[in-house]
């Protein structure tokens, strides 16, 4: 069983990373591959416990769980994040949306004149909308994590205690560096 534990943990980790990356590509959230390339993980069996660790760019958690808007939480009602809370990185949304608009060569048209707006004007319209309405969760990481957990061998979950199941499920609620340590009871 001990060799099988490490194999199961490696399969779990690899599945989560592979499917999360595939989801980023399918969901068109992979403009510069920064988030895609930042997805990493490790899993190991220790003498009396198991350890699983995932990490990604900080904004990956916002993409996964969504963000409530300043004036509306409709897009991400269950998200722990909210624009306008004062806890985010200053300029993060503004700087990154401006960069995203330029990378996509996205320009809106002015309704009155019909002329293309500048990248900066287009970015500010998008920023205002996102800030007020929020970001819908993509669950690019959450869904593969939950699916991989369901595939774990029952004896592994049983061997490391019933609390392991709760910790595996709760891990998706943790910060962008996701660390799980389960001790055998």
C-alpha positions in Angstrom: 0.0 0.0 0.0 2.8 2.4 0.8 4.2 2.5 -2.8 0.6 2.8 -4.0 0.1 5.9 -1.8 2.8 7.8 -3.5 1.6 6.7 -6.9 -1.9 7.8 -6.1 -0.7 11.2 -4.8 1.4 11.8 -7.9 -1.6 10.9 -10.1 -3.8 13.2 -8.1 -1.3 16.1 -8.4 -0.6 15.5 -12.1 -4.3 15.2 -13.0 -5.1 18.5 -11.2 -2.3 20.4 -12.9 -3.0 18.9 -16.4 -6.7 19.5 -16.3 -6.3 23.0 -14.8 -4.0 24.0 -17.6 -6.4 22.5 -20.2 -9.2 24.5 -18.6 -7.2 27.7 -18.8 -6.7 27.1 -22.5 -10.3 26.2 -23.2 -11.7 29.1 -21.2 -9.5 31.6 -23.0 -7.7 32.6 -19.8 -4.3 31.9 -21.2 -3.3 35.1 -23.0 0.3 35.2 -21.9 0.6 31.7 -20.4 1.8 33.2 -17.1 -0.9 31.6 -15.0 -0.6 28.3 -17.1 3.1 28.1 -16.5 2.9 29.1 -12.8 0.8 26.0 -11.9 3.0 23.7 -9.9 2.5 21.0 -7.3 4.2 18.4 -5.2 2.8 15.4 -3.4 4.7 13.1 -1.1 4.0 10.4 1.4 5.8 10.9 4.7 6.2 8.1 7.4 2.9 9.1 9.2 1.3 11.6 6.9 0.8 12.9 3.4 1.7 16.3 2.0 0.2 18.0 -1.1 1.2 21.4 -2.3 -0.1 23.5 -5.2 0.9 27.0 -6.2 0.0 29.4 -8.9 0.0 33.2 -9.7 -2.1 35.0 -7.1 -4.6 36.2 -9.7 -5.3 32.5 -10.6 -7.4 32.3 -7.4 -9.5 35.3 -8.5 -10.0 33.6 -11.9 -10.9 30.3 -10.3 -13.2 31.6 -7.5 -14.4 34.8 -9.1 -14.6 38.3 -7.5 -17.7 40.1 -6.2 -18.1 43.6 -7.7 -18.2 46.8 -5.8 -22.0 47.3 -6.5 -23.1 43.7 -7.3 -22.2 40.2 -6.2 -24.4 38.5 -8.8 -21.5 37.1 -10.9 -19.7 35.6 -7.9 -22.0 35.3 -4.9 -19.9 32.7 -3.2 -16.5 34.3 -3.8 -14.4 35.3 -0.8 -13.0 38.2 -2.9 -14.6 41.6 -3.5 -13.5 44.6 -5.5 -13.3 47.8 -3.4 -12.5 45.9 -0.2 -9.1 47.6 0.1 -7.2 44.3 0.5 -6.1 43.9 -3.1 -2.9 44.9 -4.8 -3.0 48.6 -5.8 -3.3 49.1 -9.5 -3.4 45.3 -10.1 -6.7 45.4 -12.0 -6.0 48.6 -13.9 -2.5 47.7 -15.0 -3.4 44.1 -16.0 -6.5 45.0 -17.9 -4.6 47.7 -19.8 -2.0 45.2 -20.7 -4.7 42.6 -21.7 -6.5 45.1 -23.9 -3.3 45.9 -25.8 -2.3 42.2 -26.1 -5.8 41.4 -27.6 -5.7 44.6 -29.8 -9.2 45.3 -28.4 -10.8 48.7 -29.2 -14.4 49.5 -28.7 -16.2 51.9 -31.0 -17.6 55.2 -29.8 -21.4 55.0 -30.1 -21.8 58.6 -31.3 -18.9 59.0 -33.7 -18.4 55.4 -34.7 -14.6 55.8 -34.4 -12.4 53.3 -32.6 -11.5 54.2 -29.0 -8.0 54.1 -27.8 -6.7 51.1 -25.9 -6.7 53.2 -22.8 -10.3 54.2 -23.2 -11.4 50.7 -23.9 -9.5 49.4 -20.9 -11.2 52.0 -18.6 -14.6 50.9 -19.8 -13.7 47.3 -19.1 -12.1 48.1 -15.7 -15.2 50.0 -14.6 -17.5 47.1 -15.6 -15.4 44.5 -13.8 -14.9 46.7 -10.7 -18.6 47.2 -10.3 -20.0 43.9 -11.5 -17.2 41.5 -10.6 -15.7 38.4 -12.3 -17.6 35.2 -12.8 -15.7 32.1 -11.4 -14.1 29.9 -14.0 -13.4 27.0 -11.6 -10.5 26.1 -13.8 -8.7 24.7 -10.7 -11.6 23.7 -8.4 -13.3 21.3 -10.8 -10.2 19.2 -11.6 -9.3 19.2 -7.9 -12.7 17.9 -6.9 -12.7 15.3 -9.7 -9.3 14.1 -8.8 -10.3 13.7 -5.1 -13.2 11.5 -6.1 -10.8 9.2 -7.9 -8.5 8.7 -4.9 -8.4 5.2 -3.7 -10.8 4.7 -0.7 -8.1 2.9 1.3 -5.9 6.0 1.0 -8.6 8.2 2.5 -9.4 5.7 5.2 -5.7 5.1 6.1 -5.1 8.8 6.7 -8.3 9.4 8.6 -11.8 10.6 7.8 -10.6 14.2 8.4 -8.5 13.9 5.2 -11.6 14.1 3.1 -12.7 17.3 4.7 -9.2 18.8 4.4 -9.0 17.8 0.7 -12.3 19.5 0.0 -11.5 22.5 2.1 -8.2 23.0 0.4 -9.9 24.8 -2.5 -10.9 27.5 -0.1 -7.3 28.3 0.9 -5.1 31.1 -0.5 -3.3 30.9 -3.9 -0.5 28.8 -2.4 -2.4 25.7 -1.5 -0.8 23.4 1.1 -2.3 20.3 2.6 -0.7 18.2 5.3 -2.7 15.2 6.6 -1.4 13.3 9.6 -2.4 9.8 10.3 -4.6 9.5 13.4 
